[in-house]
Amino acid sequence: MAISNYAGLKTAIASWLDRSDLTDVIPDFIALAETRHKRDFKIRRMETRVTTNTIDGSEFYTLPDDYVAMRNIKLNTDPKTPLDYLTPEIMDRLNAGSSKGKPKAYTIKGNNIEIRPTPDGVYQIEVSYYKHFTALSDTNTTNDMLTHHPDVYLYGALVEAEPYLQNDKRIQVWSGYYDRAKQDIITSNERDRHSGTTPVTRIDYGLY
């Protein structure tokens, strides 16, 4: 049976569990699997980007609601200006004063991006980040993860059924299937992204 939407996923979970009395809790298993996905995956299909303008004198900007993890930040200047990541502690040490200028670095504090030096004008920031997939529901019946990787949805939900089922011996089998599918996705993502080339990291010192 092909799993192409939310209803089909719920039917498949009930079938694999061989239970007809779990209609009310299967959505919980799916939601828990989605929480697991947020922790386990940072893949190309989760990447997105947004732009916003800085405000003169303001160093804090709210992260997008669907944010999972950062990939890159740059200023859309001419030429483009990538911002370097600094830990919050290093950021505070290097920018203890109140000087303003063209931003060179960023860090994450709570639900905010902090950029320093504090902008001395309006710059367009482009933020590339990993977003979480929109949760499945009766009104949002599919998403990219379900379309391309229905196995991690199915096995993830089956594994998350363990606290409810209690000591079901099949859990170990499903957990193994989930781990294998997860690793296959991560490996495929790395292969597709780099296309056989070796990633190179350029380290530049003395910027601050």
N, C-alpha and C positions, 0 to 999 in steps of 0.2 A: 504493500500500500504506500503510495507516494504521500509524503507529508509536505503540503504546500501552503497551509494556512493554519490559523489558530485552532479552528474546529478540528481539522485533521490531526493536529498535534495532540489535542486532548483525547481524541479517539484512540490514537496510537498508544498513548501512555496507559489508558485504561486497559487496552488489549494486552500490552506487555505485562502489566501488573496482574492481569487476569482477575480483575475486580470490577464489579458493577456498582459498588456503593461509595465511590470516591469522587463523584461528580463535583461536590462542593469544595473539595480540597485540592483537586488537580491544578486549578489555577494558581494555588499557593506554591505547588511544586515548580511550576513554570516560572513564577516570579523569583523564587529562590535560585533557580538555575540562571536566570538573567543576572542576578547579583553575583553569582559565581563567574559569569562571563566577563563582567566588568573588572574583576580581579585578574582573570587568567589571560585576557586577550588585549593586545595592542597591535592590530593588524591594519593593513592598507585600507580595507573597506570601512574602517572606523575613522579614517582621517577626513578632516574638513578644515575650512579656514574662514575666518571672518576679519573684517577690517573695522577700525574705529579711529577717531581722531583724538589726539592728546589735547589736553586743556592746559594752557599756560599756567605753570605753578602747581599742577596736580600730578602726583607721582603714583596714585593708586587707581586701579581700574578693575571692575568686577569680572570674574571669570564667567564664561558662558554657562548656562544652566545644564547643558549636556556634557560638560567637561569631564574627561577621565584622566588625561595626562597630556603634558606639553610635548610638542614636537619641535617647533621653531617659532621665533618671533623676529620680525624685521621691520625696519622703517622703510616705507615706500618713497625713499628719496632718490636722487639721481647723483651717484649710483646708489643701489640698494644698500641699506645699512643693517646687517645682522646684529642682534643684541646677544651678548654673551650671558650665559646663566651664571649667577653667583649664589652661594648659599645665603640665607638671611643674615647669618652672623658676619660673613665677609662683606656683604653689601653694607651693613651698618658701620663696619670699621672703615671701609674705603670712602664712604660718603657721609661722614659724621657731621659735616657742615651743612650749610643751607644753599650751596652754590647751585646755579641753574645752568642749563646748557642743552646741547643735543644729546638725547639718551644714548647710552652705550651698553647698558647691562640691565638685566631684569632678575627678579626672584619671585617666588610664590609665598605669600603669607596668608594663611587662612583661605578665604574665598576670593583673594585679590591678587592681581599682578602688580608688583611694584617695579617701577622703572627709574633709573638714575643715570646721570644727573636728572634732577627735576626738570621737566621740559621748559624751555624758555620761549616756547611758541607752539604753533599747531603743526603736528606731524601725523601722517597717516600710519598707523600701526597695522601690520598684517599678522594675525596669530594663526598658526597652524597647530592643530591639536587633535588628539584622539577623543571622539565623542562616544557615548554609549548609545547602542541601538534603541530606538523607540520601543518601549515595552509592548508586548503583544496583549491584545484585548479583543473583546467582541467588536469594537469599533476600529481598532488597528490590527487587522488580521494577519499581516505579514511584515517582515523587515528583511534587510539584506542578510542577516545571519541565518534566519530560517530558510531563506531562498537558496543560499549557497552552502550552508552547513547544517541541515536539519538533524544530523546525527548528534551534534553537541547539545542541541536543545532536548532531544529525546533522552539521551543518556544522562545529561545533567539533571533533568527533571526526575528520572528514575532514581538517581543517587540521592537527590534531596528528599525522596519519599521515605528514606530510612527511619528518621525519628518518628514518623507516623506509623510505619509498618512494624518496626521493632524486630530486629534480628532476622530479617528476611535474608536467607543465604544467597539469594541472587544479587544482592547489593555489590558484593565483591566483583562479580562478573561485569556488572554495569559500570562500576567504577573503573575497571580496567579498560573497557570500551571507551569511556569518556576520556581517560588519560591518553589513550592512543589517538583518538580523533583530535584532541587538543594539540598534541605534538605534531601530528600530520599537518594541521592548519598552520602552526607556527613555522614549521620547516618550509612548507610551500610558500608562505608569505615572504620569508627571507630569500628564498631562491628567486621568486618573481621580482622582488624589489631590486636585487643587485645584479641579476642577469649574468651571473658568473664572474663579476668583477670583484675586486677586493676593496672594501670601504677604506677610505683614507681620512684620517683626522688631522687637521692642521691646527697646531697650537701656536698662538701668537701671544707673546709676553709684552709687558710694559705699556699696556693700553691706558692704565689708570694712574 
